[in-house]
Amino acid sequence: MQRTFRPSCLIVLFALLVITAHPLPGAESRWIRLRTAEFEVYSNASPRAARDTLREFEQVRGFFLQRSNKQPSKASPVRLVLFGSDKEFAHYRPVQFAAAYYEQMPDRDYIVMSPNIADAFPMAVHEYVHLLVEHDGLKLPPWLNEGLAEVYSTLRPVGGKILVGDLIPGRFQALRYEKWVPLATILAADEKSPYYNEKNKAGSLYNEGWALTHMLYLSAEYGPKSGQLLRSFAAGEESAAALLKIYGRSVEQIEKDLQGYLRGTTFRGVLVPAKLEKSSGEVPVEPLPDFDAQLVLADLLYSPGKEQAAAQAALERLVQQDPKRSEPYRGLGYIASSQGRREEATQQFGKAYERGDRDPRLLWDYGRLLLSNHGDEAIGVLSALLTQDAERMEVRLELADAQVRAHQAKEALETIRPIRKVTPAEAPRLFRIAAYAYLLNGDPKSAEESAKRALDFAKTDEDRAVAEQLVRAAAAGNRIGDVGPVATETAGPVKNGAVGPVETTDARPQLRRVEPAAESKEALNQEPAADTNAPPRPEPLRHAPPPPERFSASGRFIGLDCRGKQARMTIETAAGKKVFLVDDPTKVAIISGSDGPVDFVCGTQKTPPKVEVGYEKPPANQAVDGVVRTLAF
């Protein structure tokens, strides 16, 4: 399984750490754990920092849950690893300048963080967006993947709703004052590109990717077609071709639009009807045993497709420390599996299973490995998984397939009986399994009906050939032995009789989404809209008024009048003095050339700085030139 690093999520070569007999770096520190249904925080930082991290990720998850109407996942909780020092984090981060990264492991997701994050909440949003994109199966180019994460990272509560698409001052400043990299270069950059991996170049991809995504998603001109853009990427189109196809504009034309967008005075965000929920209670802090801390750190060494010696050595050492624990065997199984050693992977998974490991991912992978040569054992493992999650369609199909292979017809029919909806892609297999089971059970009438439905939904020549064979066998009253081999590994779905009617739909059960049922066979044969794969995205309010027009003025900031309820700024411009009202300081975006805060002194400024003021028209009852919205120093 692919491992994905995102510091700001850059995919890079992970330097092999030399493992000796000593504990892994960081393991000697005192670790704690906090757990909820969706997250596990592992940290050797302070309990307060760990709690703050958990609270922020719970809020982020709650926001996306409200936006997407997804039900809480029953998969393994996401692991959040917060190091207490940058020195310890440095042993595991993929690149020197990484402050955090997202990593998808075979059996769970990790988000790993250093303690040196000035504002952790935007980082939490950024990494969680990558998790959503990964889970939804979207294959996005790096500029859009990082751009989406950055656009969402600005979300903040405003008046009972959530604002998405706020200005990121540091990126905005860099785009205006640093050297511009041609957009064609950014669009063409893949995970191996220096613009995605090297410190002195990656900033350009993140900056321009954020700005381009902001324009494509939230501007009035480009925003309405952003869904089509995702569909193009889902179909495998390259960035330049997709942009030309959807917007009718070349990369060069879009680049000019983007530069104009950045020179403008308005960045359009959207208000979405959601909120950041407060924590329902304080999660207890648990001391983490040394063995468990080393397990987590060993996980961070795992790197599919690359040298696994470091991770394997760490896990083998843990096996020696405590042979009764199941987790090291599971990890060794995934290493063997990633290197194509199926028999060894099966053995290691078996040792974990014997020691009581019932992790859903382990059961799924172990059960499927057993199917070819150990059918009875596969039935037991997949049955244990189905007991945990009775709604997983793919588990029912694999289990029923194994039961038919073992000539357990009644059990197979009981397994598929609860199925009431199936996608067009799953339908051939479901109905084919049902046909085999009915033939095996001596019910040719139901078998024929199921076989005909398998034929209706067949999309490949193999599907059609098997379905036609089943129809002929059922019509002749044959039993299973007269029909040839039982369901193949690509075999498919079922239906009627003891199973009950099955409704086909374009729903995608693995995403836990509920879609309307298709009303005709023609509708069933259509591909699902790619928008169902898109990460939750705010839509502009349908009846919201257009944003106020903005203007700009440049000059010297010479005075600040703090008397009264609202401050007033005086700017000396080429056309004379202008006075601007600061009606709400929280609505003013400040762009400064320094990394520190910008200080304002009431009265005359001793050293008037140069400033560019972005402002809106003032209310009719205010004798000023405008109302301040942005200040660029």
PyMOL commands that set and color helices and strands:
alter all, ss='L'
color gray80, all
select helices_A, chain A and resi 47-68+86-89+120-135+142-153+169-177+183-188+194-197+199-218+223-234+239-247+251-263+290-299+309-321+327-338+342-354+360-370+375-388+393-405+409-416+427-440+444-456+461-475+480-482+497-499+509-511+521-524+530-533+585-587
alter helices_A, ss='H'
color red, helices_A
select strands_A, chain A and resi 32-35+39-43+78-82+100-104+109-113+156-158+161-164+270-272+286-287+421-422+492-493+503-504+550-561+567-573+576-582+589-591+603-604+610-616+626-632
alter strands_A, ss='S'
color yellow, strands_A
deselect
rebuild
show_as cartoon
